[in-house]
């Protein structure tokens, strides 16, 4: 499996897991598929929401392929990437009414394979760290609350 196929698979498997982690009882989640950068603004229900919250988590793997099996991928790759992001969002959304997530715009220095978790504004990057001989899996999320 090449890096792009791996990134796509991780994004696909992450979507239902994220839905169970983000149980938003008080806030309404709005996803905007238009790409944007940090500190972009969105107007939802007459309220201006600044997408100023950026979360990033990454893990290095010597041999990523061995963690991609059905029995290990969730525990070894997806959960370590999603849990810190879901925890940060849950903390920031407490007492708020609206959570807005948007697709992250491509950056000039992006390398490797990129996939997006549709409906949540999270992107997955899979790239090689040639100096260390590792494969890096990075999870990024851009959001704002009101």
C-alpha positions in Angstrom: 0.0 0.0 0.0 1.5 3.4 -1.0 1.4 6.5 1.2 -1.7 8.0 -0.5 -3.7 4.8 -0.1 -2.6 4.6 3.5 -3.7 8.3 4.2 -7.0 7.7 2.5 -7.7 4.5 4.5 -6.8 6.2 7.8 -9.1 9.1 7.0 -11.9 6.7 6.1 -11.5 4.6 9.3 -11.2 7.8 11.4 -14.6 9.2 10.5 -16.8 6.8 12.5 -14.3 6.8 15.4 -14.4 10.6 15.6 -18.2 10.5 15.6 -18.1 8.4 18.7 -15.5 10.5 20.4 -17.2 13.8 19.7 -20.5 13.6 21.4 -21.6 17.2 21.2 -24.7 17.5 23.4 -24.7 21.3 23.8 -23.1 22.5 20.7 -24.1 22.2 17.1 -21.4 21.1 14.7 -21.1 22.8 11.3 -18.6 21.7 8.7 -17.6 24.0 5.9 -15.8 22.1 3.1 -14.2 25.2 1.7 -10.4 25.2 2.4 -9.2 27.9 4.7 -6.2 28.9 6.9 -6.0 29.7 10.6 -7.8 32.8 11.8 -10.3 32.6 8.9 -13.9 33.7 9.7 -17.2 32.0 9.2 -20.6 33.4 9.8 -23.1 30.8 11.2 -26.6 31.7 12.4 -25.7 35.4 12.4 -22.7 34.8 14.6 -19.1 35.5 13.5 -16.9 32.5 14.3 -13.1 32.8 14.1 -11.4 29.6 13.3 -8.5 30.2 15.6 -8.1 26.8 17.2 -5.4 24.6 15.6 -4.6 21.1 16.9 -1.9 18.9 15.5 -0.7 15.5 16.6 1.9 13.2 15.1 3.4 9.8 15.6 6.5 8.3 14.1 6.6 4.6 13.0 9.6 2.6 12.0 7.5 0.2 10.0 4.0 1.7 9.5 2.8 -1.3 7.4 2.8 -3.6 10.4 0.3 -1.4 12.2 -2.1 -1.2 9.3 -3.8 -4.6 9.9 -7.5 -4.6 10.9 -6.8 -5.6 14.5 -4.0 -2.9 15.1 -4.8 0.1 13.0 -7.4 1.7 15.4 -5.4 1.1 18.6 -2.0 1.9 17.2 -2.5 4.6 14.6 -6.0 6.2 14.6 -6.6 6.6 18.4 -3.3 8.2 19.2 -3.9 10.7 16.5 -7.6 11.5 17.2 -7.8 11.3 21.0 -5.8 14.5 21.7 -7.8 16.4 19.0 -11.2 15.2 20.3 -10.2 16.0 23.8 -9.2 19.5 22.9 -12.4 20.1 20.9 -14.5 18.8 23.8 -12.8 21.1 26.2 -13.1 24.1 24.0 -16.8 23.5 23.1 -17.9 23.3 26.8 -20.6 26.0 27.4 -20.6 27.0 23.7 -23.4 26.7 21.1 -21.6 26.3 17.8 -18.5 24.4 16.7 -17.3 25.2 13.2 -14.7 23.0 11.4 -13.3 23.6 8.0 -11.2 21.8 5.5 -7.5 22.9 5.9 -6.0 24.6 2.9 -2.9 23.2 1.4 0.4 24.8 2.5 3.5 25.4 0.4 5.6 23.1 2.6 3.2 20.2 2.6 4.9 16.9 1.7 3.8 13.4 1.4 0.2 12.1 1.1 -2.7 14.1 2.3 -6.3 12.9 3.0 -9.2 14.6 4.7 -11.7 13.2 7.2 -14.8 14.4 5.5 -17.3 16.2 7.7 -14.8 17.2 10.4 -12.1 19.4 9.0 -9.3 17.0 10.0 -6.6 16.1 7.6 -4.2 13.2 7.7 -0.6 13.6 6.4 1.6 10.6 5.8 5.2 11.4 5.0 8.7 10.0 5.3 11.3 11.4 7.7 14.4 10.3 5.8 16.9 11.4 8.5 15.3 9.2 11.1 14.1 6.5 8.7 10.5 6.8 10.0 7.1 7.3 8.5 5.2 10.1 10.2 1.5 10.1 10.5 0.2 13.6 11.4 -3.3 14.6 12.2 -4.4 18.3 12.0 -7.7 20.1 12.8 -8.8 23.7 12.4 -11.9 24.8 14.2 -13.6 27.6 16.0 -16.3 27.9 18.7 -19.0 30.4 19.5 
